[in-house]
Amino acid sequence: MTELSDRIAPVTTALSKAEKLDQLRRKMASIPARSDGTEPATPSVMLRSVDDREPTPIVATAQSTLRTLPVPPPIGDLLPHRGLARGTVVGISGANSVLIGLLASVTASGGHAAVIGMPTLGLLAASEQGADLSKIGLISDPKDSAVEVAAVLLDGFELVILGLSGAAVTPSRARAVVARARSKGSVLVVTQGQWDGPDLRIESRVAGYAGLGEGRGRVTSVQLDVAAIGKGFQRRTGRMEIREEAGISVWRSVAPVVTAAPGDAPLRKAL
């Protein structure tokens, strides 16, 4: 009987602890959730959510100055905090050079990036700009699951570039991905398709190039006209150049070239 009672006692104690744990779990479950139930990637003070009481966009908050991903310096000159605010969605259109510049800036600083649905994106050009290719994940053909793949990768990558291949993402489908980006403190970049309501838009076009002669030569620099507009700030534009210097490609701000009228030819010669 003594041996039997010794066996029973621990069971009774275990049940008592289990009941206490069950009560504690119920109390914890009654506390309103702050996010989607996952642990944020950075301290909570740096992941303040946007709610009805605080309509200021994430891009414009004071916390975002401490929570940005690096960008090429001339692009940073167009942005309020000189970088991409974590927890936001960025729409990019135009030259792929901007996407390549983001990959290079983020991975060169130690961050990780993923590229979805863009098999022809120039990784050689990214390497020439200083990108760490070992920190870039490629999902070339996600088929019909590109948005879902992006949502998963936001858990572990600071920057996720999503090529939509001309598709349009519905608001209901996008909301869950936006919530994931905000809770994890990652940046989602969408391109080559329609995504309504991004926090920031960056548009670009090739304005010129140098290095090519009459049918021969090698491109040594490319000039881009870049514009940025976002929630909380008006449209800003700038001309910038990607130039080869000492074997690497660097970004530089350049002044727009103003074409003089025909009547100004004598003045131009005098200058």
C-alpha angles and dihedrals in degrees: 000000000000092000091048093050090049088057094048097050097065090049091055091048091049091052090051091053091047090054091051091049090049091053091049091051091051091051091049091048090055091060110096112253118246096208139350090314097268126114112259119244093233135033115296093242087065094048102058107163126230112243139159092281093055111041094169108120118247090243091064101042123112091237091061090068086070094041110056137125116228122254132184107291097246090053090047089057088066095051127080094235098025092247145052111287111235116245095035140112118234125196115207128187135171127030118029088221089087092055090047090050091053092050091050095047096047099044094041088058092053100266127129125237137188129204118203126193098356107105094163098052108130107252090169089060089048090052090050088056091053102267119160101229091194088068095054122091119201126205100177100176115026089160109202095343101072095119093047091048090052091052091054095046092051086074093069110016126074092209126032119183112199119195109200097191091223096312126136119227116215118232092242091054093044096051095071091050092048090051090051092051091050096047093048097042093235130137121237116202116195123193142162094035147045122293115162123223106009116178091234136019124201118190126184143173135185109259099180147317140221137213103057120108129185101325096327144062138076128280107249099173141012125204121212134191106215129187129188128192128170149158105295101018137063128243114293125189136191142166117235139172137218106210134176112241124172092342097310133090116243134183120237133177113237133188116249114256111242114210111222122226118255091255090060095065095103090050092051090052090051091052 
